[in-house]
Amino acid sequence: MKLTTIPAFKLLAAISFVLPALLPLHAQDWAKARLEASPRHREYVPLKHGSRTVQAFVVYPEIKTKAPVVILIHEIFGLSDWAKEMADELAAQGFIVIAPDLLTGFGPNGGGSSEFPSQDATVKAVSGLDPEVVNADLDAAADYGKQLPAGDGKIAVVGFCWGGGKSLAFAAHRKDLSAAFVFYGPGPADVSAITAPVYGFYAGNDARIGATVPDTVTAMKAAGKKYEPVTYEGAGHGFMRAGEDPGNTVAANKSAREQGFARLVKLLNEMESAHITSNGSEKRITSGNAGVRTVSCHDAADTAAVSR
């Protein structure tokens, strides 16, 4: 048998072509490994509302006292390993975290986020979700959280990227939230129905979303709502995920992630059951150097909301 030697440059070319296609499947192995090493109790819970059942990932803190409940809304990439690892990190700080898989039933063979064959397919599916169905799924998660014996009655919502926009939309929909946290997501066209205080976390190198913040500040102030946005200079869109990715090479993302997480935990610990509707003001924090590549991960509906 004659063996054929493949020239090195052709082999490298083949690897460079195949590797990018494989990366999305393994890019969050670090998050999966951290989650699997966690000592906290995790479970999947079916949440039924009407004729629909949505699967939710629930993580409990290791504490003796009752805890606030946090509804976590995933990015446009679905209920990924990172989203679940983020839920676990919040649980480690003393919160019960409920992360519904908003793609439940919309995947191949009626599955959820884990059943989609590619990141592109996941993004397309999340982009096409009906906002009313999303709010109904989140309602089911909040209702479940309110009746948990281990919960203390406080419910907050936190969303990232696409989920950041949905966090604000849910705050306009749901009246018994103690707080809403928005990570690099656009505000809704109408903020008048929001009753909970809203806290924003934005990236300095994210002009598309950053451009929406002044309008949201104006709208929330005019409506007498509390809105406190913070911008982390030098960070890029998606810094909460990128900032803890071992492959991240942007110091500002890591810094923004650390500062943003600390602020989130502090505010969750301080939130009250009663709603606060005083006005807020914009702050800016410098957390690194410029030069971060912006990643777009919002659907067309969010973009439309931004332009209004």
VMD Tcl script that draws the C-alpha trace (Angstrom):
set ca {
  {0.00 0.00 0.00}
  {1.30 3.41 -0.94}
  {1.06 6.04 1.77}
  {0.32 9.60 0.69}
  {2.00 12.39 2.59}
  {-0.13 15.51 3.00}
  {1.91 18.72 2.77}
  {1.95 20.66 6.04}
  {0.38 23.78 4.54}
  {-2.56 21.74 3.20}
  {-3.03 20.05 6.55}
  {-3.07 23.40 8.34}
  {-5.54 24.76 5.82}
  {-7.85 21.80 6.40}
  {-7.63 22.23 10.17}
  {-8.33 25.95 9.91}
  {-11.42 25.17 7.84}
  {-12.83 22.46 10.10}
  {-11.93 23.92 13.49}
  {-14.29 26.93 13.41}
  {-17.21 24.61 12.71}
  {-16.35 22.54 15.76}
  {-15.69 25.40 18.16}
  {-19.32 26.32 18.93}
  {-19.91 22.75 20.14}
  {-17.07 22.90 22.67}
  {-16.57 26.61 23.30}
  {-18.27 26.43 26.69}
  {-16.63 23.28 28.01}
  {-15.08 25.43 30.74}
  {-18.56 26.46 31.92}
  {-19.80 22.88 31.84}
  {-16.80 21.71 33.88}
  {-17.37 24.37 36.52}
  {-21.05 23.48 36.74}
  {-20.35 19.79 37.12}
  {-17.90 20.54 39.96}
  {-20.50 22.54 41.89}
  {-21.74 21.07 45.20}
  {-25.12 22.83 44.92}
  {-28.39 21.01 44.28}
  {-29.57 21.39 40.69}
  {-32.68 20.04 39.03}
  {-34.89 20.40 35.98}
  {-38.49 21.27 36.75}
  {-41.39 21.17 34.27}
  {-43.48 24.33 34.59}
  {-46.96 24.00 33.11}
  {-49.13 26.91 32.05}
  {-52.14 26.40 29.83}
  {-51.33 23.75 27.25}
  {-47.59 24.44 27.37}
  {-44.87 22.99 29.61}
  {-41.51 24.75 29.83}
  {-38.45 23.10 31.34}
  {-36.58 25.16 33.93}
  {-33.12 24.71 35.38}
  {-33.28 25.38 39.13}
  {-30.31 25.80 41.49}
  {-30.52 26.09 45.28}
  {-28.03 27.81 47.59}
  {-26.50 25.95 50.53}
  {-27.97 28.11 53.31}
  {-30.29 27.59 56.27}
  {-32.50 30.65 55.78}
  {-35.11 31.41 53.14}
  {-33.73 33.04 50.01}
  {-34.83 35.49 47.31}
  {-35.68 33.95 43.92}
  {-33.94 35.11 40.76}
  {-35.47 34.40 37.34}
  {-32.56 34.18 34.88}
  {-33.25 34.86 31.19}
  {-30.66 33.34 28.87}
  {-28.91 34.94 25.92}
  {-30.00 34.49 22.32}
  {-27.81 31.36 22.40}
  {-30.43 29.50 24.46}
  {-30.02 27.80 27.82}
  {-26.32 27.17 27.28}
  {-23.76 25.71 29.65}
  {-22.72 29.27 30.47}
  {-26.30 30.31 31.34}
  {-26.58 27.34 33.69}
  {-23.15 28.03 35.17}
  {-24.19 31.67 35.72}
  {-27.29 30.42 37.55}
  {-25.07 28.27 39.76}
  {-22.76 31.20 40.52}
  {-25.70 33.29 41.68}
  {-26.96 30.39 43.80}
  {-23.53 30.28 45.43}
  {-24.21 33.83 46.62}
  {-27.37 32.79 48.46}
  {-30.17 32.97 45.87}
  {-32.55 30.42 44.42}
  {-32.17 30.69 40.66}
  {-34.73 29.57 38.11}
  {-33.55 29.60 34.48}
  {-36.35 28.57 32.10}
  {-35.36 27.10 28.74}
  {-37.46 29.38 26.56}
  {-36.80 27.08 23.59}
  {-38.59 24.17 25.28}
  {-40.65 22.37 22.66}
  {-39.32 24.39 19.74}
  {-36.24 22.27 19.04}
  {-35.85 19.18 16.85}
  {-38.18 16.36 17.95}
  {-39.91 18.72 20.36}
  {-36.74 19.32 22.40}
  {-35.21 22.49 23.79}
  {-31.92 24.37 23.59}
  {-29.71 21.28 23.72}
  {-31.37 19.72 20.67}
  {-30.48 22.38 18.13}
  {-27.75 21.26 15.69}
  {-25.86 24.57 15.55}
  {-25.52 27.97 17.14}
  {-27.05 29.57 14.04}
  {-30.14 27.39 14.37}
  {-30.45 28.30 18.04}
  {-30.14 32.02 17.36}
  {-32.77 31.83 14.63}
  {-35.17 29.98 16.92}
  {-34.73 32.37 19.85}
  {-35.14 35.36 17.50}
  {-38.48 33.93 16.39}
  {-39.98 33.41 19.85}
  {-43.36 34.99 20.47}
  {-42.97 37.75 23.13}
  {-46.28 36.75 24.71}
  {-45.15 33.15 25.04}
  {-41.86 34.33 26.54}
  {-43.68 36.39 29.17}
  {-46.02 33.48 29.90}
  {-43.03 31.17 30.41}
  {-41.41 33.73 32.71}
  {-44.69 34.12 34.59}
  {-44.71 30.36 35.17}
  {-41.16 30.56 36.52}
  {-42.02 33.47 38.83}
  {-45.21 31.78 40.05}
  {-43.24 28.63 40.80}
  {-40.60 30.65 42.64}
  {-43.17 32.44 44.78}
  {-44.60 29.19 46.10}
  {-41.26 27.55 46.93}
  {-41.02 26.86 50.69}
  {-37.34 27.87 50.57}
  {-38.14 31.24 48.99}
  {-38.58 34.43 51.00}
  {-41.19 35.96 48.70}
  {-38.87 38.31 46.81}
  {-38.65 37.79 43.06}
  {-36.11 39.45 40.76}
  {-35.40 39.02 37.07}
  {-31.99 39.19 35.41}
  {-31.34 38.86 31.68}
  {-28.31 38.86 29.42}
  {-28.04 40.08 25.80}
  {-31.38 39.10 24.18}
  {-32.47 38.20 27.70}
  {-31.55 41.70 28.88}
  {-34.20 43.20 26.63}
  {-36.68 40.54 27.77}
  {-35.88 41.37 31.42}
  {-37.08 44.93 30.89}
  {-40.10 43.73 28.93}
  {-40.97 41.33 31.76}
  {-40.63 44.16 34.28}
  {-43.26 46.05 32.28}
  {-45.46 42.95 32.31}
  {-45.07 41.66 35.87}
  {-46.10 43.85 38.81}
  {-44.73 41.93 41.82}
  {-41.02 41.99 40.98}
  {-38.64 43.38 43.58}
  {-36.04 44.35 40.96}
  {-35.08 43.91 37.31}
  {-31.48 43.66 36.09}
  {-30.61 44.32 32.45}
  {-27.27 43.26 31.02}
  {-26.62 44.98 27.67}
  {-30.23 44.80 26.49}
  {-32.43 47.53 24.94}
  {-35.37 49.13 26.74}
  {-39.01 48.67 25.74}
  {-40.85 51.37 23.78}
  {-43.22 51.94 26.72}
  {-41.88 51.97 30.29}
  {-45.01 53.31 31.99}
  {-46.10 49.89 33.29}
  {-42.78 49.14 35.05}
  {-43.12 49.09 38.85}
  {-39.82 47.53 39.98}
  {-36.52 49.40 40.17}
  {-34.38 48.66 37.12}
  {-30.59 48.39 37.10}
  {-28.62 48.40 33.86}
  {-25.18 47.00 33.04}
  {-23.68 48.14 29.74}
  {-20.43 47.87 27.78}
  {-18.48 50.92 26.71}
  {-17.59 49.30 23.38}
  {-21.17 48.46 22.44}
  {-22.39 51.52 20.55}
  {-25.58 49.90 19.27}
  {-26.99 49.14 22.72}
  {-25.22 52.03 24.43}
  {-27.01 54.47 22.13}
  {-30.35 53.36 23.59}
  {-29.46 54.15 27.20}
  {-30.05 57.96 27.12}
  {-33.56 57.45 25.72}
  {-34.33 54.88 28.39}
  {-33.00 57.25 31.07}
  {-35.29 59.99 29.76}
  {-38.33 57.73 29.48}
  {-37.88 56.20 32.93}
  {-37.33 59.61 34.53}
  {-40.41 61.06 32.84}
  {-42.48 58.11 34.06}
  {-41.15 58.44 37.62}
  {-39.37 55.08 37.56}
  {-36.08 54.08 39.14}
  {-33.42 53.26 36.57}
  {-29.71 53.13 37.37}
  {-27.48 52.24 34.40}
  {-23.74 51.68 34.69}
  {-21.40 51.56 31.69}
  {-18.11 49.63 31.96}
  {-15.64 51.38 29.70}
  {-13.45 49.21 27.49}
  {-15.70 46.17 27.80}
  {-17.56 44.64 24.88}
  {-21.07 43.31 24.46}
  {-21.46 40.00 26.30}
  {-18.78 40.76 28.89}
  {-20.42 38.66 31.60}
  {-19.73 35.53 29.57}
  {-16.55 36.67 27.84}
  {-15.10 37.98 31.09}
  {-14.95 34.53 32.66}
  {-14.05 32.59 29.52}
  {-10.47 31.28 29.94}
  {-9.88 32.16 26.30}
  {-10.75 35.82 26.80}
  {-7.85 38.12 25.98}
  {-9.53 41.45 26.83}
  {-8.74 42.62 30.36}
  {-11.67 45.05 30.33}
  {-14.13 42.19 29.86}
  {-12.78 40.39 32.91}
  {-12.84 43.57 34.99}
  {-16.38 44.44 33.87}
  {-17.54 40.93 34.62}
  {-16.10 41.06 38.14}
  {-17.50 44.52 38.86}
  {-20.86 43.73 37.27}
  {-21.27 40.51 39.23}
  {-20.35 42.22 42.51}
  {-22.87 44.99 41.82}
  {-25.58 42.48 40.92}
  {-25.08 40.50 44.13}
  {-25.01 43.66 46.25}
  {-28.25 44.94 44.73}
  {-29.95 41.56 45.09}
  {-29.02 41.52 48.77}
  {-30.38 45.04 49.23}
  {-33.67 44.70 47.37}
  {-36.93 45.03 49.25}
  {-40.30 43.43 48.67}
  {-41.89 46.86 48.24}
  {-41.34 48.60 44.90}
  {-39.31 51.80 44.60}
  {-40.13 54.27 41.82}
  {-37.75 57.17 42.39}
  {-35.61 58.53 39.57}
  {-32.12 57.26 38.84}
  {-29.11 58.71 37.06}
  {-26.51 57.30 34.73}
  {-23.04 56.38 36.01}
  {-19.90 55.43 34.17}
  {-17.06 53.19 35.34}
  {-13.71 52.88 33.62}
  {-12.60 49.28 33.57}
  {-9.92 48.80 30.95}
  {-8.75 49.63 27.47}
  {-10.63 50.08 24.25}
  {-10.48 47.79 21.24}
  {-13.11 45.17 22.09}
  {-14.96 43.53 19.21}
  {-18.73 43.98 19.55}
  {-20.84 40.85 19.12}
  {-24.44 41.27 18.03}
  {-26.84 38.90 19.71}
  {-30.26 40.52 19.63}
  {-33.20 39.67 17.43}
  {-34.95 41.88 14.92}
  {-37.70 42.74 17.38}
  {-35.18 44.08 19.87}
  {-33.52 46.13 17.15}
  {-36.89 47.59 16.23}
  {-37.47 48.52 19.87}
  {-34.10 50.25 19.95}
  {-34.93 52.39 16.92}
  {-38.16 53.67 18.39}
}
mol new
graphics top color blue
foreach p $ca { graphics top sphere $p radius 0.5 }
foreach p [lrange $ca 0 end-1] q [lrange $ca 1 end] { graphics top cylinder $p $q radius 0.2 }
display resetview
